[in-house]
Amino acid sequence: MAQNGSIVKHGRYWVLRFWERKTVNGVEVSRRAHRKLAPVSREYPTESSVTHLAQEILAPVNAVSGAATPTETVRDFAQRFLLHCEQTKKPSTANGYASVWNVLKPHVPAALEVSRARTVDIGSILRAVAAEPKHVAAEDRGRGTEELRGRRTLGNCRNFLSGLFRYAINCGLRDSNPVREVETPRGVAPKKTYAYSLPEIQTILAALPNEPTHTLVLAAALTGLRRSELAGLKWEDVDFERKTISVRRAIWNGIASETKTEESEAEIPMVPLLAEALAEHKARNGFKSWCFHGETGNPLVIANVTRREIEPALEKAGIAWEGWHAFRRGVATNLHALGVPDKEIQSILRHSDVSITQKAYIKPDEKTKQGAMQQLQDAFRAAEVRP
């Protein structure tokens, strides 16, 4: 199956990412490869300007990649499936599939053929994954160095295998999907997610006076944008007159791609407080194309900012860092507490369905629950039948 690879800008060079076949200990395997194409320069200013260089590298690779056969093993076919995902999915999605395969691969029998795999085989694989302890750092969870696989991980493994066999059906290798009727092991319940309250956000901002980190966190807290969407913001997306932000792209590992879903690409309101902060930030940063950028002018690598600046500053201040998505959940939870209808919150967060907003983003507030029960008690007493 021919592959096109992906061309990305890495530092000062254009780099080609692709899969190549290699023999390791007598076994032929597929491995991800990276090749420098050319320096970013006047001669090679854009991705299209180095496409011909990429094709020269891929020509011999594609010449030896044949079509899948019914006797191909699941392990070998998984490499084809990952390549298909790399060519058709967003970079973050393709990388997620590769991570799931790393979990699954040790438990997939080496001789299991795509055309012969049965539901019972898939069940055995998932049970083996569920039984394997996951190694974690003791300081991360405070519960030693091993814990069982989580429910979400097992669900992701099932979804990966289902997608793999669906692709096999489309390749003519099967007529049915053996994952459809499989029973997925229950696994460990996922860790409860967190939503930052307004006082917590104010405390976090006070601990982060340096720019652009302060404005970056403020934008996350007052828009609910995902981390990748914050990195993908350009000044052309910010309308200071209409007080809106247009979400048009996401940046993942330095690669620009479409937003997570069609609903995610939308226009959201910008409060005056944030508009003022962004205007001041724009005046400071030299009117670069990207709202948040590094020294090279490329989109800011937010993971580096988190590790180098945010986490140390909050640890010093005694504040728990719950991740960027806690700001997104915070927007939902805080708006809900202020009485904003859930459908409006869904629109601001750009979810495809209001049930997602309600189930995963609006967090219950203990004080609100206590107040509600107090109201119940008051109503109960008022309804008391007196002799």
C-alpha positions as CSV (number, residue, x, y, z in Angstrom):
1,M,0.0,0.0,0.0
2,A,1.6,3.3,-1.1
3,Q,2.1,5.9,1.5
4,N,2.5,9.7,1.2
5,G,4.1,10.3,4.6
6,S,3.7,13.6,6.3
7,I,5.9,16.7,5.9
8,V,6.3,18.8,9.0
9,K,8.5,21.8,10.0
10,H,10.8,20.7,12.8
11,G,13.0,23.6,14.0
12,R,14.9,24.9,10.9
13,Y,14.2,21.9,8.7
14,W,11.4,20.3,6.7
15,V,11.1,16.7,7.9
16,L,9.4,13.7,6.3
17,R,7.7,11.2,8.6
18,F,6.8,7.8,7.2
19,W,6.8,4.0,7.9
20,E,9.5,1.7,6.6
21,R,10.0,-2.0,6.8
22,K,13.1,-3.3,8.7
23,T,14.4,-6.7,9.8
24,V,15.0,-6.9,13.5
25,N,16.3,-10.2,14.9
26,G,15.2,-12.0,11.8
27,V,11.7,-10.6,11.9
28,E,10.4,-8.0,9.5
29,V,8.7,-5.1,11.3
30,S,7.4,-1.7,10.4
31,R,8.9,1.3,12.2
32,R,8.3,5.0,12.0
33,A,11.1,6.9,10.3
34,H,12.1,10.5,10.0
35,R,14.2,12.1,7.2
36,K,15.4,15.7,6.8
37,L,14.4,17.0,3.5
38,A,15.8,20.6,3.3
39,P,16.3,23.6,5.5
40,V,13.5,26.1,5.6
41,S,14.7,28.9,3.3
42,R,13.9,31.0,0.4
43,E,14.5,28.0,-1.9
44,Y,12.2,25.8,0.3
45,P,9.7,28.2,2.0
46,T,6.6,25.9,2.0
47,E,5.6,22.3,2.3
48,S,4.8,22.0,-1.3
49,S,8.3,23.1,-2.3
50,V,9.8,20.0,-0.7
51,T,7.1,17.5,-1.9
52,H,9.3,16.3,-4.7
53,L,12.1,15.5,-2.3
54,A,9.7,13.5,-0.1
55,Q,8.6,11.5,-3.2
56,E,12.2,10.6,-4.0
57,I,12.5,9.0,-0.6
58,L,9.2,7.3,-0.6
59,A,9.5,5.9,-4.2
60,P,11.7,2.9,-3.2
61,V,9.7,2.4,0.0
62,N,6.4,2.2,-1.9
63,A,7.9,0.0,-4.5
64,V,8.3,-2.9,-2.0
65,S,5.0,-2.5,-0.2
66,G,2.5,-5.0,-1.5
67,A,-1.2,-5.4,-1.0
68,A,-2.5,-7.1,2.2
69,T,-3.3,-10.8,1.9
70,P,-5.8,-13.0,3.8
71,T,-2.9,-14.8,5.6
72,E,-1.4,-11.6,6.9
73,T,-1.2,-11.5,10.7
74,V,-3.0,-9.0,12.8
75,R,0.4,-7.6,14.0
76,D,1.5,-6.9,10.4
77,F,-1.9,-5.6,9.3
78,A,-1.9,-3.3,12.3
79,Q,1.1,-1.4,10.7
80,R,-1.0,-1.0,7.6
81,F,-3.9,0.3,9.7
82,L,-1.6,2.8,11.5
83,L,-0.3,4.0,8.2
84,H,-3.9,4.4,7.0
85,C,-4.7,6.4,10.1
86,E,-1.6,8.6,9.6
87,Q,-2.8,9.5,6.1
88,T,-6.5,10.0,6.9
89,K,-6.7,11.1,10.5
90,K,-5.6,14.2,12.4
91,P,-2.0,13.9,13.7
92,S,-3.1,13.7,17.4
93,T,-5.6,11.0,16.5
94,A,-3.1,8.9,14.6
95,N,-0.6,9.3,17.5
96,G,-3.3,8.1,19.9
97,Y,-3.9,5.0,17.8
98,A,-0.2,4.3,17.8
99,S,-0.1,4.6,21.6
100,V,-3.0,2.2,22.0
101,W,-1.3,-0.3,19.7
102,N,1.8,-0.3,21.9
103,V,-0.5,-1.4,24.7
104,L,-2.2,-4.1,22.6
105,K,0.7,-5.5,20.7
106,P,2.4,-7.7,23.4
107,H,-0.9,-9.5,23.9
108,V,-1.7,-10.2,20.2
109,P,-0.6,-13.7,19.2
110,A,2.1,-13.5,16.6
111,A,0.5,-16.1,14.4
112,L,-3.1,-14.8,14.6
113,E,-4.3,-14.0,11.0
114,V,-6.6,-11.2,10.2
115,S,-9.0,-13.4,8.2
116,R,-9.1,-16.1,11.0
117,A,-9.5,-13.9,14.1
118,R,-12.7,-14.7,16.1
119,T,-14.6,-12.9,18.8
120,V,-13.1,-15.3,21.4
121,D,-9.6,-14.3,20.2
122,I,-10.4,-10.6,20.7
123,G,-11.8,-11.3,24.1
124,S,-8.6,-13.1,25.1
125,I,-6.5,-10.2,24.0
126,L,-8.6,-7.7,26.0
127,R,-8.6,-9.8,29.1
128,A,-4.8,-10.1,28.8
129,V,-4.5,-6.3,28.6
130,A,-6.8,-5.9,31.6
131,A,-4.8,-8.4,33.7
132,E,-1.4,-6.7,32.9
133,P,-0.4,-4.2,35.6
134,K,0.3,-0.7,34.4
135,H,3.6,0.7,35.7
136,V,3.3,4.2,37.2
137,A,5.6,6.4,39.2
138,A,4.9,6.1,42.9
139,E,5.0,9.9,43.4
140,D,2.3,10.3,40.7
141,R,-0.5,8.3,42.5
142,G,1.0,7.5,45.9
143,R,-0.1,3.8,45.5
144,G,3.2,2.0,44.6
145,T,4.5,1.3,41.2
146,E,1.7,-0.8,39.6
147,E,-2.0,-0.6,39.1
148,L,-4.6,-2.3,36.9
149,R,-5.6,-1.0,33.5
150,G,-8.3,1.6,33.5
151,R,-11.7,1.3,31.9
152,R,-10.9,4.0,29.4
153,T,-7.7,2.2,28.2
154,L,-9.6,-1.0,27.7
155,G,-12.3,0.9,25.8
156,N,-9.7,2.5,23.6
157,C,-8.1,-1.0,22.9
158,R,-11.5,-2.3,21.8
159,N,-12.1,0.7,19.6
160,F,-8.7,0.3,18.0
161,L,-9.3,-3.4,17.2
162,S,-12.8,-2.6,15.9
163,G,-11.3,0.0,13.6
164,L,-8.6,-2.3,12.4
165,F,-11.1,-5.1,11.4
166,R,-13.4,-2.6,9.9
167,Y,-10.5,-1.5,7.7
168,A,-9.8,-5.2,7.0
169,I,-13.4,-5.5,5.7
170,N,-12.9,-2.6,3.4
171,C,-9.6,-4.2,2.2
172,G,-11.6,-7.3,1.2
173,L,-10.0,-9.5,3.9
174,R,-13.1,-10.2,6.0
175,D,-16.9,-10.1,5.7
176,S,-17.6,-9.4,9.4
177,N,-16.1,-7.6,12.4
178,P,-15.1,-10.0,15.3
179,V,-15.0,-7.2,17.8
180,R,-18.8,-6.4,17.5
181,E,-20.0,-9.0,20.0
182,V,-16.9,-9.1,22.3
183,E,-17.4,-8.4,26.1
184,T,-14.9,-5.8,27.2
185,P,-13.4,-6.3,30.7
186,R,-14.6,-3.7,33.1
187,G,-11.3,-2.3,34.2
188,V,-10.6,0.3,36.9
189,A,-12.9,3.3,37.0
190,P,-11.4,6.5,35.5
191,K,-10.0,9.1,37.9
192,K,-12.5,11.9,38.5
193,T,-11.8,14.9,36.4
194,Y,-11.5,18.4,37.8
195,A,-13.0,21.8,37.1
196,Y,-11.3,25.0,38.3
197,S,-13.5,27.4,40.3
198,L,-13.3,31.1,39.8
199,P,-11.3,31.7,43.1
200,E,-8.9,29.0,42.1
201,I,-8.3,30.6,38.7
202,Q,-7.6,33.9,40.3
203,T,-5.1,32.3,42.6
204,I,-3.4,30.5,39.7
205,L,-3.2,33.8,37.7
206,A,-1.6,35.6,40.7
207,A,1.1,32.9,40.8
208,L,1.9,33.4,37.1
209,P,2.8,37.1,36.6
210,N,5.1,36.4,33.6
211,E,4.0,36.9,30.0
212,P,2.8,35.3,27.8
213,T,1.9,32.6,30.4
214,H,-0.4,34.9,32.3
215,T,-2.5,35.8,29.2
216,L,-2.4,32.3,27.9
217,V,-3.9,30.9,31.2
218,L,-6.4,33.8,31.2
219,A,-7.5,32.9,27.7
220,A,-8.0,29.3,28.7
221,A,-10.0,30.2,31.7
222,L,-12.3,32.7,29.9
223,T,-12.9,30.9,26.6
224,G,-12.7,27.1,27.4
225,L,-10.5,26.6,24.3
226,R,-8.6,23.3,24.2
227,R,-4.8,23.5,24.6
228,S,-4.3,22.7,20.9
229,E,-6.8,25.4,19.9
230,L,-5.0,28.0,22.1
231,A,-1.7,27.1,20.3
232,G,-3.5,27.4,16.9
233,L,-4.9,30.9,17.5
234,K,-3.8,33.6,15.0
235,W,-4.5,37.3,15.3
236,E,-6.7,37.1,12.2
237,D,-9.0,34.9,14.3
238,V,-9.5,37.6,17.0
239,D,-12.1,40.3,16.2
240,F,-11.5,43.0,18.8
241,E,-14.5,45.1,17.5
242,R,-17.1,42.4,17.6
243,K,-15.5,40.8,20.7
244,T,-15.3,37.3,19.1
245,I,-12.7,34.6,18.6
246,S,-13.0,32.3,15.6
247,V,-11.7,28.8,16.2
248,R,-10.3,27.5,12.9
249,R,-7.4,25.2,13.6
250,A,-5.5,23.2,16.3
251,I,-1.8,22.7,16.8
252,W,-0.5,19.3,17.9
253,N,3.2,18.6,18.2
254,G,3.9,21.6,16.0
255,I,1.5,20.3,13.3
256,A,-1.5,22.4,12.3
257,S,-4.7,20.5,11.6
258,E,-8.4,20.9,11.6
259,T,-10.3,21.2,14.8
260,K,-11.4,18.1,16.7
261,T,-14.9,18.1,15.2
262,E,-16.9,20.2,12.7
263,E,-18.8,21.7,15.6
264,S,-15.4,22.7,17.2
265,E,-14.7,25.1,14.3
266,A,-16.9,28.0,15.3
267,E,-17.0,31.6,16.6
268,I,-17.2,32.2,20.4
269,P,-17.7,35.4,22.4
270,M,-14.8,37.1,24.0
271,V,-15.4,39.0,27.3
272,P,-14.0,42.6,27.4
273,L,-11.5,41.6,30.1
274,L,-9.9,39.1,27.8
275,A,-10.1,41.4,24.8
276,E,-8.1,44.0,26.7
277,A,-5.5,41.5,27.9
278,L,-5.1,40.1,24.3
279,A,-4.7,43.7,22.9
280,E,-1.9,44.4,25.4
281,H,-0.3,41.1,24.6
282,K,-0.5,41.8,20.8
283,A,1.3,45.2,21.4
284,R,4.0,43.4,23.3
285,N,4.7,40.5,21.0
286,G,5.6,42.4,17.9
287,F,2.5,41.6,15.8
288,K,3.5,38.1,14.9
289,S,1.1,35.9,13.0
290,W,0.4,33.5,15.9
291,C,-1.2,34.8,19.1
292,F,1.1,32.7,21.3
293,H,4.5,31.9,19.8
294,G,8.0,30.9,20.8
295,E,11.3,32.7,20.1
296,T,11.3,31.4,16.5
297,G,7.9,32.8,15.8
298,N,6.3,29.4,15.5
299,P,3.3,28.4,17.6
300,L,4.1,28.1,21.3
301,V,4.8,24.6,22.6
302,I,2.4,24.8,25.5
303,A,3.6,21.5,27.0
304,N,7.0,23.1,27.5
305,V,5.5,26.1,29.1
306,T,3.5,23.9,31.4
307,R,6.6,21.9,32.5
308,R,9.1,24.7,32.7
309,E,7.0,27.5,34.2
310,I,3.5,26.7,35.3
311,E,4.0,23.5,37.3
312,P,7.0,24.8,39.2
313,A,5.3,28.2,40.0
314,L,2.1,26.5,41.2
315,E,4.0,23.9,43.2
316,K,5.9,26.7,44.9
317,A,2.6,28.5,45.7
318,G,1.1,25.3,47.0
319,I,-1.5,25.1,44.2
320,A,-2.5,21.8,42.5
321,W,-2.1,21.7,38.8
322,E,-5.1,19.8,37.3
323,G,-4.2,20.3,33.6
324,W,-5.4,22.5,30.9
325,H,-8.8,20.8,30.5
326,A,-9.7,21.8,34.0
327,F,-10.1,25.4,32.7
328,R,-12.5,24.1,30.0
329,R,-14.5,22.2,32.6
330,G,-14.3,25.3,34.7
331,V,-16.0,27.4,32.1
332,A,-18.9,24.9,31.9
333,T,-19.2,24.5,35.7
334,N,-18.9,28.2,36.5
335,L,-21.4,29.2,33.8
336,H,-23.8,26.5,35.0
337,A,-23.5,27.9,38.6
338,L,-24.4,31.3,37.3
339,G,-27.6,30.0,35.8
340,V,-26.6,29.9,32.1
341,P,-28.7,27.3,30.2
342,D,-26.8,24.1,29.3
343,K,-27.5,24.5,25.6
344,E,-25.7,27.9,25.7
345,I,-22.7,26.3,27.5
346,Q,-22.7,23.6,24.9
347,S,-22.5,26.2,22.2
348,I,-19.6,28.0,23.9
349,L,-17.6,24.8,24.3
350,R,-18.6,23.7,20.8
351,H,-19.7,20.1,21.8
352,S,-21.6,18.1,19.3
353,D,-24.2,17.2,21.8
354,V,-25.4,18.8,25.0
355,S,-25.2,15.5,26.9
356,I,-21.4,15.6,26.6
357,T,-21.4,19.0,28.3
358,Q,-23.7,17.8,31.0
359,K,-22.0,14.5,31.6
360,A,-18.3,15.3,31.4
361,Y,-17.9,19.0,31.9
362,I,-20.4,20.4,34.4
363,K,-19.2,19.4,37.8
364,P,-21.5,19.3,40.9
365,D,-20.8,21.8,43.6
366,E,-21.1,20.7,47.2
367,K,-22.5,24.0,48.4
368,T,-25.1,24.1,45.7
369,K,-26.2,20.5,46.6
370,Q,-26.4,21.4,50.2
371,G,-28.5,24.5,49.4
372,A,-30.8,22.4,47.2
373,M,-31.4,19.9,50.0
374,Q,-32.0,22.7,52.4
375,Q,-34.7,24.0,50.0
376,L,-36.2,20.5,50.0
377,Q,-36.3,20.5,53.8
378,D,-38.0,23.9,53.9
379,A,-40.6,22.8,51.3
380,F,-41.1,19.6,53.3
381,R,-41.8,21.5,56.5
382,A,-44.1,24.0,54.8
383,A,-46.2,21.0,53.5
384,E,-46.6,19.6,56.9
385,V,-50.2,18.7,57.7
386,R,-51.1,20.2,61.1
387,P,-53.9,18.8,63.3
